[in-house]
Amino acid sequence: MLKETLRIIGINPGTRYLGLAIFQDWNLIDWRIKNLEGKWSTKKIDKVISALKEQIELYDLNAIALKRVHPAVSSKNLRKLIDRIKSLAAQKRIKVYQYSIKEVEGILLAEGRHNKKSLAQKMSADYPVLIYELEKEKTNKNPYRMKMFEAVALGAACFQKEYK
């Protein structure tokens, strides 16, 4: 019997930006930053969930790799968004895998000390299509694209750990 194709969405949630990466098996097929404009509200959360639902249906996704946020440094609103993402996954019967960035680094990077920049460099090495994004990120004062690089790393780590 043929093994089902794995279609993962890596999600790095935030209250201002959402990092997204879509994989078909090990292949990165889409990546982006979604700006979450406006004041935080239930309507804003609904908009995010609606956008994620579109991605799930468009790519026929069957796994979510979601960043595990530390409770001490996450807001009530962010935890609410994560709960809604998990509810959406349950409703769509999609498996959710959660990883902290430290866990992702442990899966994808060689032993030693790492930071977000080294993770972004590793993702650009594995997925050369991201090199342009990395170069643009180096010129930014605010780490705008880092959420996207972490979403890519979440999806890659999920594939590596759970399915390879």
C-alpha positions as CSV (number, residue, x, y, z in Angstrom):
1,M,0.0,0.0,0.0
2,L,1.3,3.5,-0.9
3,K,2.0,5.8,2.0
4,E,-0.2,8.9,2.0
5,T,1.5,12.1,1.0
6,L,2.1,14.3,4.0
7,R,0.9,17.9,3.6
8,I,2.0,20.0,6.6
9,I,1.3,23.6,7.5
10,G,3.9,25.1,9.8
11,I,2.4,27.9,11.9
12,N,4.2,30.4,14.1
13,P,1.3,32.3,15.7
14,G,1.4,35.9,16.9
15,T,-1.0,38.6,17.6
16,R,0.5,41.0,15.0
17,Y,2.0,38.5,12.5
18,L,1.5,34.9,11.6
19,G,4.3,32.9,10.0
20,L,3.1,30.2,7.6
21,A,4.8,27.5,5.6
22,I,3.2,24.7,3.5
23,F,5.0,21.4,2.8
24,Q,4.2,18.5,0.7
25,D,6.4,15.8,2.3
26,W,9.9,17.5,2.5
27,N,9.1,20.0,-0.3
28,L,8.4,23.6,0.7
29,I,5.6,24.8,-1.6
30,D,4.4,28.0,0.0
31,W,5.7,30.4,2.7
32,R,4.5,33.8,3.9
33,I,4.0,36.3,6.7
34,K,0.4,37.2,7.3
35,N,-0.1,40.7,8.8
36,L,-2.8,40.7,11.4
37,E,-4.0,44.3,11.2
38,G,-6.3,46.0,13.7
39,K,-7.0,45.8,17.3
40,W,-7.1,42.4,18.9
41,S,-10.7,41.1,19.0
42,T,-12.8,38.0,18.4
43,K,-13.4,39.2,14.9
44,K,-9.7,39.3,14.3
45,I,-9.3,35.8,15.6
46,D,-12.2,34.7,13.3
47,K,-10.4,36.2,10.4
48,V,-7.2,34.3,11.1
49,I,-9.0,31.0,11.5
50,S,-10.9,31.7,8.3
51,A,-7.6,32.3,6.5
52,L,-6.1,29.1,7.9
53,K,-9.2,27.2,6.9
54,E,-8.7,28.4,3.3
55,Q,-5.1,27.1,3.4
56,I,-6.2,23.8,4.8
57,E,-8.8,23.3,2.0
58,L,-6.6,24.7,-0.8
59,Y,-3.7,22.4,0.0
60,D,-5.7,19.5,1.5
61,L,-3.5,19.6,4.6
62,N,-3.3,16.6,6.9
63,A,-0.9,17.9,9.6
64,I,-0.2,21.1,11.6
65,A,3.2,21.9,13.1
66,L,2.4,24.6,15.6
67,K,4.9,26.6,17.7
68,R,4.6,25.8,21.4
69,V,4.8,29.2,23.1
70,H,6.0,29.6,26.6
71,P,3.1,30.4,29.0
72,A,5.2,33.0,30.8
73,V,5.9,35.0,27.7
74,S,2.6,34.6,25.8
75,S,-0.5,36.8,26.1
76,K,-4.0,35.6,26.9
77,N,-4.9,36.6,23.3
78,L,-2.2,34.5,21.8
79,R,-3.2,31.5,23.9
80,K,-6.8,32.0,22.7
81,L,-5.6,32.0,19.1
82,I,-3.7,28.8,19.6
83,D,-6.7,27.2,21.2
84,R,-8.8,28.2,18.2
85,I,-6.2,26.7,15.8
86,K,-6.3,23.5,17.7
87,S,-10.1,23.5,17.6
88,L,-10.0,24.0,13.8
89,A,-7.6,21.1,13.5
90,A,-9.9,18.9,15.6
91,Q,-12.9,19.9,13.5
92,K,-11.0,19.1,10.3
93,R,-9.5,15.9,11.8
94,I,-5.9,17.2,11.3
95,K,-3.1,16.0,13.6
96,V,-1.4,18.8,15.5
97,Y,2.3,18.6,16.5
98,Q,3.6,21.2,18.8
99,Y,7.3,22.1,19.2
100,S,9.2,24.8,21.0
101,I,11.8,26.5,18.9
102,K,14.5,24.8,21.1
103,E,13.0,21.4,20.2
104,V,13.0,22.4,16.5
105,E,16.7,23.5,16.8
106,G,17.4,20.1,18.4
107,I,15.8,18.3,15.5
108,L,17.2,20.3,12.6
109,L,20.6,21.7,13.8
110,A,23.8,20.1,14.9
111,E,24.6,20.2,18.6
112,G,25.8,23.5,20.1
113,R,24.4,26.9,20.7
114,H,21.9,28.3,18.2
115,N,19.7,31.3,17.7
116,K,17.0,32.4,15.4
117,K,19.5,33.6,12.8
118,S,21.3,30.2,12.6
119,L,17.9,28.5,12.3
120,A,17.0,30.9,9.4
121,Q,20.4,30.2,7.7
122,K,19.8,26.4,8.0
123,M,16.3,26.8,6.4
124,S,17.8,28.8,3.6
125,A,20.5,26.2,3.0
126,D,17.9,23.4,3.0
127,Y,15.5,25.5,0.8
128,P,17.5,27.8,-1.4
129,V,14.4,29.5,-2.6
130,L,14.5,31.3,0.8
131,I,17.9,32.9,0.3
132,Y,16.3,36.1,-1.0
133,E,14.1,36.3,2.1
134,L,17.2,35.8,4.3
135,E,19.1,38.6,2.6
136,K,16.1,40.9,3.0
137,E,15.8,40.0,6.6
138,K,19.5,40.9,7.2
139,T,18.7,44.5,6.2
140,N,15.6,44.8,8.5
141,K,15.9,46.4,11.9
142,N,12.9,44.5,13.1
143,P,13.0,40.7,12.5
144,Y,9.9,40.7,10.3
145,R,10.5,37.5,8.4
146,M,11.7,35.5,11.4
147,K,8.2,34.2,12.0
148,M,8.1,32.8,8.5
149,F,11.5,31.2,8.9
150,E,10.4,29.6,12.2
151,A,7.2,28.4,10.5
152,V,9.4,26.7,7.8
153,A,11.5,25.2,10.5
154,L,8.4,23.9,12.3
155,G,7.2,22.1,9.2
156,A,10.6,20.7,8.4
157,A,11.1,19.5,12.0
158,C,7.7,17.8,11.9
159,F,8.5,16.0,8.8
160,Q,11.9,15.0,10.1
161,K,10.7,13.8,13.5
162,E,7.3,12.3,12.8
163,Y,7.4,11.0,9.3
164,K,10.9,10.3,8.1
